[in-house]
């Protein structure tokens, strides 16, 4: 149960390998016995396939993971409800609760997690803040192992959630060619792991974000100025969208982060000025 759906192919493989050790016994069996064993095995396999297709994919004991989210885009002033489904099929009850797009789209540019979108009422939520703490400077050299070429710009930044969200993300585009990210801590700079998205963008995910924010540095060798995506996330859901939570089927449940509220904005980092937009 801890492995989830991954357990099914794993258990099948283990069972197949274990049963394969009995195959040499067929060599000493009569032809009639071999035919009986093969026919019985084929019958069990076909019966299992038919039984599997006839059963519901999800149940209250084995629910589908469905999260509902509220997103506010500070750049456009528009808000959306997002529904993420493991099956990539929107349940009828949720589809009737709001006017969702029929085809899922990425949650943000570069995200590998698709979701169904529906218009939502706009709430006055403060956008996350990404500020330069010092003028950008040329980096002394690219980070060890970096494949970037040409000049590298060093940015000192502070990330803060003005609404007190406990988690925030910064997405640097692939064109930025980010070679190094280091977090500022009391013990000194700590190099962060570079998480690459499918489109080549670099993701920095900060959990347990302090109220005063967190400072970090970035070395980028790509196109300047940088336009980066900034998101903060809180583990709550607005009262205006409760009908979506009530419409979630009984054979589905929220998981991991659960139902969340996200505020998204775009920040621009300039190369020769102590400012960002």
N, C-alpha and C positions, 0 to 999 in steps of 0.2 A: 504493500500500500504506500510505502514511503517513496517508491520510485514512480508511482503514477502509471500513465500509459506506456512509459518506457519499459515497464516490467513485462508487458505481453510478449514482445519479440525476444526479450532476454530469456524468459522462461521457456519459450518455444525452442530457442536454440539449445538451451541446456538439456531439455527433454530429448531433442533430436540427437544430440551427441551421446547422451546416455543410452538411448535405445539402439544407436548404431553399433554399440559393442555386442549386441545380441545377433547381428547379421551373420557372423560366421556359423551360428547354429543351423542356419538354413541350408548350408552346404551339405550337411549330413542328413537332412530331412528328405523325405520322399517328394516327388513332384507334386503329388496331391496335397501334401501338407504345405508346400511352398505356395501353391495357388490359393489355398485356404487362408494363409496368413496375409498374402497380398490383397485378396478380396476383402478380408475383414478390415485391414488397415485403410483401404480406399473407402469402404463404407463409413468407417468412423470419421475420416477426413471430410467426406461429403456431408455427413450429418452435422458435423461441427460447423461447417461453413453455412449450411442452411439455417441452423439454430442461431448462429451469430447474426445473420442478416435479418432474422425475424424479431430479434430482441431490440429494444430501444438503445440508442447509443449511450444515453445518459439516464441516470435515475437519482432518486434522493440519496441513495447510498454511495453512488459514484457520480456526483454532480459535475456539470460543465462549469468551467471557470468563466464567469462573465462579470466584468467590471464596468461600472458607469462612471463617467468623469465629466466635470464641468470645466471648460476652457474659456478663458478670456484673452483675446488678442489685443494687447495695448496699442499695437501699431494701427489697426483698422477700427478699433472700438467695437468689434463684433464678438459675440459669445456663441459657443456651441456646446451641445451635449455630445459626448463620445461614448460609444459602447464597444468594448473589446470582447470578442467571443473566440474561444478556442476553435470552434468548428467553422468560423468565418461565415456562419449563417445566422442572421438576426432572427431571434424567436418572434413568433407572431404577436405575442402579448406586448413585447417591447416595441415592435414596429407600429402597433396601434396606439402606443402612448405618446408618440411624437412623429414628426414628418422626417424620417431618416432617409438619407441618400441610399439608393439600392446597392451601390458598390462601395466597399470599404476603401479608405485612403490612409496613408501614413499619418501618424499623430503629429509629426513635425518633419521637416525636410531631413532626409537621411535616416529616419526611424525605420526599423524593421518590424514594427508592431502596427498593423493596420487596424482601423476602427471605423465604425459607421458614424456619420455626422448628422446632426439635426440642429436647427436654430434654437437658441436658448435666450432667455431674458438677460439683459446686460446688468451686471452688478458692479458697483463702484469699488473695484479692487485695485490697490496700489501695485504698480509694476515693479519687478525686481530691479536692482540698481547695480550697474557695472561701471566703475570709475577708474580712471588712471590715477595712481598715487604719485607718479613722477613722470617727467617727460620721457618718451620712448628714446632708446639709445641703441646704437649698433652693438650687437652681441660680439664678444671677443672671438668666438668660434662656434660652429655648429656643435650640437651635443654629440657625444661619442656614439658611433654607429649610425648617425644621421645620414640619409641619402639626399638631403637637400643641397642645392648648389646656389651660389651667389651670395649676396649680402643677407644677413640675418638681423632682424629687429627684435630688441628686448623690450617687453611691456611689463610694467608693474601695475597690478590691478587689485581692486577690492570689490568683492561680490557680497551683496547684502539684500535680504528680503525685507522690504519696507512694511510688509503685512505680517512679519513674524513667522513665515513658513519654515518648517524644519528641514527642508531639502531644496537644493537648487542645482541647476545644470547649466553649463555653458557649452555651446556647440560651435566650434571653429570650422569654417568651410574647408573643403579639400584644397582649395586654391591657396589657403594660408600656409600650407606645408609646415605645420607645427612640428617642431623637433624636440621641444622640451617644455614641461610644465613642472613648476616647483611650488609647493605650498609653504607659506611662512608660518613657522611654529616657534614656540618659546625655546626649543632646543636647536633651532636653526632650520634652514630650508630642507624640505623633504621632497624628493622627486616623486611625482605622481605617475602612475601607469597611464600610458597613452591608449585610450580606448578608441578604436577606429570603427566608424559606422560603415554601412554597405556602400555609401556613395563616396567614401574616402574622407569624410569629415572626422574631426577629433572631438570626443565628448569628455568633459570634465563633470563628474557627478559628486556633489558635496552633500553628505548626510549629516544629521545633527548640526545644522548650520547655526552658529552663535547669533544672538540678536545683533551684535555689533558687526557681523559679517566675517568674512575670511579674506586674507590677502594672499595673492599668489603671483607668480611671474610666468610669462610665456615667451618663448623664442619662436618667431615665425619668419620664414624665408620666402613667403609667397607674395601675392598681390597686396599692396597697401594703398589706401586704408582698408582695415578689416571690418567686415560686416558680420557680426556674430549673433547667434540666437541665445537668448537668456530666458530661462524658465525657473519659476519656483513652484513648489508643490506642497500642499498641506493635506493631511489625511482626514479630510472632512468633505461633506457634500452639502450644497445649499438646500434650504428648505423648499425653494421653488422647484427643485427637481425630484422631490420625494416620490412622485408618481412613477418615475422610472424604477426606483428601488422596489416599489410595491409591485410593479409589473414584471419583475424578474421571476422566471418560472421556478417552481418548486424543485426542479431537477437541475438547478444552477445555483452557484454561490460566488461571492467575491473572493479573491485570493491575493496573496502577496501584499502589495500596497493597499488593496481594497479600493473603495470608492473615494476619489480624490478630487481636489480643486487645483487647477493649474493656471498660472498667469504667464503669458508669453510676450516677449518684446524682442526687437532687434536693436542692437547697439553697434555704433560705428567707432572704431578706434583709429585715430589719425596719427600719421608717422612723425610729424614735427611740431606737435602742439600738446600741451599738457591738458588735454580735454578729450572727452568722448561724448557722443550723442546717443 
